[in-house]
Amino acid sequence: METHSYFENVRPAKHPEVSRQQAEWVARHPEYEEVQENGRFRRWAYVEDLNHYVRVIVLPDRETLFNAFIDSGFTPEEV
């Protein structure tokens, strides 16, 4: 997958617990998806290695990762 400069340069310092491989897996295998007002996509999937749901933000092209982080407050009932 393509990545935005934010994903490569800012996200690792803010959210080092989620690897690029985990973020790509969530983006490609979402359990839940929601469209943001700005056209970006929120995608969630449970990552067993982290024992949490991970949220990734994908740009409107659906192929470029923008952000990825553990969403400790996420519950499937929200979506």
Secondary structure, DSSP 8 states (H G I E B T S, - for coil): -EE-HHHHHTHHHH-TTS-HHHHHHHHHS-SEEEE-TTS-EEEEEEETTTTEEEEEEE-TTSSEEEEEEE-TT--GGG-
